[in-house]
Amino acid sequence: MTNTKPTVAVLGLGMMGAALTGALLRNGNTTTVWNRSAAKAEPLVAEGANFAQDVSDAVKSSEVIVVCVSTYGVVKDLLEPVASEIRGRVVVNLTSGTPEEARGMSAWAVQAGIRYLDGAIMGVPQMIGLPETLIFYGGPSDLFAEQEALLKVLGGEAVHLGEDAGVAMIYDLALLNLLWSSLTGYLQAQALVSTTGAPAEAFLPFAKIWMEQVVMPSIPESAGEVDAGSYVTDVSSLDVNKAAIKHLVDTCRELGVDDGMPVAVQKLIDKRVSQGHGNHSLASLFEALRQN
Ligand SMILES: NC(=O)c1ccc[n+]([C@@H]2O[C@H](COP(=O)([O-])OP(=O)(O)OC[C@H]3O[C@@H](n4cnc5c(N)ncnc54)[C@H](OP(=O)(O)O)[C@@H]3O)[C@@H](O)[C@H]2O)c1
C-alpha cells in the first residue's frame, strides 16, 4: 500500500529535533534528517530515518520541512541557500525566539514563495507525540488546517492562534513568564522559610494549600476583572497590600534574603497607589504592567 502521509525533513537533531523525528517515525511518516553534527542522526537512522548529507539533500524529496535549531538566525542560515528548492513547500519552524524574529522569518518565507508556519512547543522533548502536548502555531489558517493532522503527530494539542506569525512566540513567552515568576515566587518563599531551619519538604504542604485555596482561584477572578477593566474589590485593596509588601521587603533585608522580586512587585503597587488607585484590587497591577 502507498504511504499517503506527507514526507518530512527534520533540520536540527538536538534534544527537541530528535524527539520530533521519533514521533514522525512512529507515525509512519517517511522522514529525512539532517544535523550539523552528523553523529546525532545515527540513532534516528537506526529507527528508520533517511540520512541527509546536507540541507539540500534533506529537503529535496520532502513535502514538509520541520526546523528546530537553537536560533532564528540559524534557521535563516540553513534555509536561505535552499530557498529556490523549497519554493511552494511547507516549512514548520519550531525554533524559539521573539515575535519579531518570527514575523521577520515569515516575511522572508512569503517573499521566497515558501508556505510558513511558526510554532512554539510548550513542553519538553519527552512530551513530544503525546495527545495532551500543547504546541502553538501562527500563520495562514488554511495552511494550518491543511497540515493539522501532521502537526497533531508532534503534539496532540496543536492550536492555531491566528494569522500573525509572531503570535505563537507571544503565547510561548507569556507562559514561560508565568512559569519563571511563579516558580521563583515559591523559591523566594522557601528562602524565607529556610532561615528558620525548616526543610523544603516541611513547607511544601502549606505552599500547596496556599496555591490551591488562594493563588489559583485569584487567577480566573483577575482575568474577569482585566476583561471588564473594573477593579472594585471587597477582598483586599492595594493600600492594604502596599503596607504588607513593605513588611516583606523589610524582612528579606533583615534576614539577608534577596529582595529583588518583592521590590519589583512593591514598585508596581506603589505606582498604582500613587496614581490614585489604592482602593483597587491586586488585579489592577495589570494596568501598570501593560505600559512600560
Ligand atoms: N528542549 C526543550 O525542552 C525545548 C522546549 C521547547 C522549545 N525548545 C526549542 O527548540 C529549539 C531546539 O532546542 P533543543 O533543546 O533541541 O536544543 P539543543 O539540544 O541544544 O539543539 C540545538 C540544535 O541546534 C543546532 N545548531 C545550533 N547552532 C547551529 C548552527 N550554527 N548551524 C546549524 N545547526 C545549529 C544544533 O546542532 P549541533 O547538534 O550540531 O550542535 C542542534 O541540532 C530551541 O529553539 C529551543 O528553545 C526546546
The ligand as an SDF file (V2000), in Angstrom:
LIG
                    3D

 48 52  0  0  0  0  0  0  0  0999 V2000
   14.4800   21.2140   24.8780 N   0  0  0  0  0  0  0  0  0  0  0  0
   13.3280   21.7270   25.2760 C   0  0  0  0  0  0  0  0  0  0  0  0
   12.7670   21.3750   26.3380 O   0  0  0  0  0  0  0  0  0  0  0  0
   12.6280   22.7460   24.3910 C   0  0  0  0  0  0  0  0  0  0  0  0
   11.2890   23.0780   24.6750 C   0  0  0  0  0  0  0  0  0  0  0  0
   10.6210   23.9760   23.8650 C   0  0  0  0  0  0  0  0  0  0  0  0
   11.2960   24.5740   22.8260 C   0  0  0  0  0  0  0  0  0  0  0  0
   12.6030   24.2500   22.5730 N   0  0  0  0  0  0  0  0  0  0  0  0
   13.2830   24.9360   21.4870 C   0  0  0  0  0  0  0  0  0  0  0  0
   13.7200   24.0250   20.4910 O   0  0  0  0  0  0  0  0  0  0  0  0
   14.9130   24.5180   19.8910 C   0  0  0  0  0  0  0  0  0  0  0  0
   15.9720   23.4280   19.9480 C   0  0  0  0  0  0  0  0  0  0  0  0
   16.1590   23.0830   21.3100 O   0  0  0  0  0  0  0  0  0  0  0  0
   16.9440   21.7770   21.7630 P   0  0  0  0  0  0  0  0  0  0  0  0
   16.5620   21.5020   23.1610 O   0  0  0  0  0  0  0  0  0  0  0  0
   16.8390   20.7170   20.7220 O   0  0  0  0  0  0  0  0  0  0  0  0
   18.4420   22.3550   21.7570 O   0  0  0  0  0  0  0  0  0  0  0  0
   19.8210   21.5650   21.5560 P   0  0  0  0  0  0  0  0  0  0  0  0
   19.7100   20.1820   22.0500 O   0  0  0  0  0  0  0  0  0  0  0  0
   20.8680   22.4690   22.1350 O   0  0  0  0  0  0  0  0  0  0  0  0
   19.9760   21.5190   19.9800 O   0  0  0  0  0  0  0  0  0  0  0  0
   20.2840   22.6790   19.2310 C   0  0  0  0  0  0  0  0  0  0  0  0
   20.2360   22.3170   17.7720 C   0  0  0  0  0  0  0  0  0  0  0  0
   20.5840   23.4810   17.0090 O   0  0  0  0  0  0  0  0  0  0  0  0
   21.6690   23.1250   16.1420 C   0  0  0  0  0  0  0  0  0  0  0  0
   22.5220   24.2820   15.8610 N   0  0  0  0  0  0  0  0  0  0  0  0
   22.9670   25.2060   16.7420 C   0  0  0  0  0  0  0  0  0  0  0  0
   23.7370   26.1260   16.1050 N   0  0  0  0  0  0  0  0  0  0  0  0
   23.7760   25.7490   14.7870 C   0  0  0  0  0  0  0  0  0  0  0  0
   24.3980   26.2750   13.6380 C   0  0  0  0  0  0  0  0  0  0  0  0
   25.1340   27.3970   13.6910 N   0  0  0  0  0  0  0  0  0  0  0  0
   24.2060   25.6460   12.4610 N   0  0  0  0  0  0  0  0  0  0  0  0
   23.4460   24.5130   12.3970 C   0  0  0  0  0  0  0  0  0  0  0  0
   22.8300   23.9550   13.4550 N   0  0  0  0  0  0  0  0  0  0  0  0
   23.0000   24.5700   14.6520 C   0  0  0  0  0  0  0  0  0  0  0  0
   22.4230   22.0500   16.8970 C   0  0  0  0  0  0  0  0  0  0  0  0
   23.2800   21.3560   16.0330 O   0  0  0  0  0  0  0  0  0  0  0  0
   24.5310   20.5300   16.6600 P   0  0  0  0  0  0  0  0  0  0  0  0
   23.9310   19.2580   17.1750 O   0  0  0  0  0  0  0  0  0  0  0  0
   25.4360   20.3370   15.5230 O   0  0  0  0  0  0  0  0  0  0  0  0
   25.1200   21.3720   17.7680 O   0  0  0  0  0  0  0  0  0  0  0  0
   21.2430   21.2280   17.3740 C   0  0  0  0  0  0  0  0  0  0  0  0
   20.6950   20.4530   16.3530 O   0  0  0  0  0  0  0  0  0  0  0  0
   15.3270   25.7790   20.6700 C   0  0  0  0  0  0  0  0  0  0  0  0
   14.9080   26.9300   19.9880 O   0  0  0  0  0  0  0  0  0  0  0  0
   14.5700   25.6130   21.9670 C   0  0  0  0  0  0  0  0  0  0  0  0
   14.2860   26.8530   22.6110 O   0  0  0  0  0  0  0  0  0  0  0  0
   13.2830   23.3410   23.3390 C   0  0  0  0  0  0  0  0  0  0  0  0
  1  2  1  0
  2  3  2  0
  2  4  1  0
  4  5  1  0
  4 48  2  0
  5  6  2  0
  6  7  1  0
  7  8  2  0
  8  9  1  0
  8 48  1  0
  9 10  1  0
  9 46  1  0
 10 11  1  0
 11 12  1  0
 11 44  1  0
 12 13  1  0
 13 14  1  0
 14 15  2  0
 14 16  1  0
 14 17  1  0
 17 18  1  0
 18 19  2  0
 18 20  1  0
 18 21  1  0
 21 22  1  0
 22 23  1  0
 23 24  1  0
 23 42  1  0
 24 25  1  0
 25 26  1  0
 25 36  1  0
 26 27  1  0
 26 35  1  0
 27 28  2  0
 28 29  1  0
 29 30  1  0
 29 35  2  0
 30 31  1  0
 30 32  2  0
 32 33  1  0
 33 34  2  0
 34 35  1  0
 36 37  1  0
 36 42  1  0
 37 38  1  0
 38 39  2  0
 38 40  1  0
 38 41  1  0
 42 43  1  0
 44 45  1  0
 44 46  1  0
 46 47  1  0
M  CHG  2   8   1  16  -1
M  END
$$$$
